[in-house]
Amino acid sequence: MSKISITTLNKMKQQGEKFTCLTAYDASFALLQERAGIEVILVGDSLGMVIKGQSSTLPVSMEDMVYHTANVSRVCRQALIMADLPFAADVTKEKALTHSARLMAQGGAHMVKIEGGSSRLETIRFLAERGIPVCSHLGLLPQSVFKYGGYKVQGRSAEAAAQILQDAAALEQAGADILLLECVPAALAAQVTRQAHVPVIGIGAGSDCDAQVLVSYDMLGITPGKIPSFAKNFLAESGSVEKAFELYVSQVKQGLFPGVDHKFD
Ligand code: KIV
C-alpha cells in the first residue's frame, strides 16, 4: 500500500472504491491494521472507555490524545492518521487551532476530527484556511451524550434529517475534507454520501457510505461493557486479531459489511 493522503481518498470516492478505517491507540494495533490494508487509522477519544475504563469520552485530555497519537504515528508509514479533538478543545476557534497544531506537530496526526454541525462552521473554516485537514463528525456526537441522555440514533425525524443534510453541505463548503456520520438511518447516510463531494465515513450508518469505521475493541468483541449493535465481532469469525482486521477490510471493500443486522432504518 502506498502512502494514503486526502487525494488518495478523494480518488477512491470518485472511483467508487470503498476505504476502511479503524481506531488504534498504540503501536502494535496500528501496525497490524496498516499491514491488513486499513487506509485511515483513527486515534479516537473512545480511548477514554476502552483504554482508561472511563464511562464516556468527556474526561479524555489533550495529553491523552497527544500521547496515543504519537504511539500510533511513530510506527505507521502508509495510513492516514486522524486524531480526535477532545471535549471542549474547540471552545474557541483559536483554541481549536492551537490544539489541532499540537496533535499534528507533537502527535504526528495528518488530520483532526471535530464533533458538531452548524455550530462548528466558523471553526472549520478557520482551521481549513490555516492548512489543518479536518474531518467533521455528524449524527450521534459521543461528546454530547449528556445532552441526548444516552447514545441514541440521530436524524430519524424529517426535520433532524434535513438538518444533518444541511450541516453536511455547509461543513464541506467551509472546508471539511472528510465527513463522518455516526448512528443515522442508512437511507439518510446514503443521501449525504451522494450529495457530498468529499468522502463520507460511516459508523452505524449503513453500507452506502464511501468508507466504514469501527472502534477496534468493539469489532474484536473485547470492549468492557456494552458493545454497540452495529459492530460485528470479526474476531469470533476469524480466530486471530490479524485475521479479524483483514476480514474487516475485505468485507467493507466488497460491500458485505455493514449488513442488514448492523444498520438502522
Ligand atoms: O472516538 C472514536 O472512536 C470515534 C468513533 C466512534 C468514530 O469517534
Residues whose N, C-alpha, C, O or C-beta is under 5 A from the ligand:
A	BS01	KIV	T23 G44 D45 S46 I203 V215
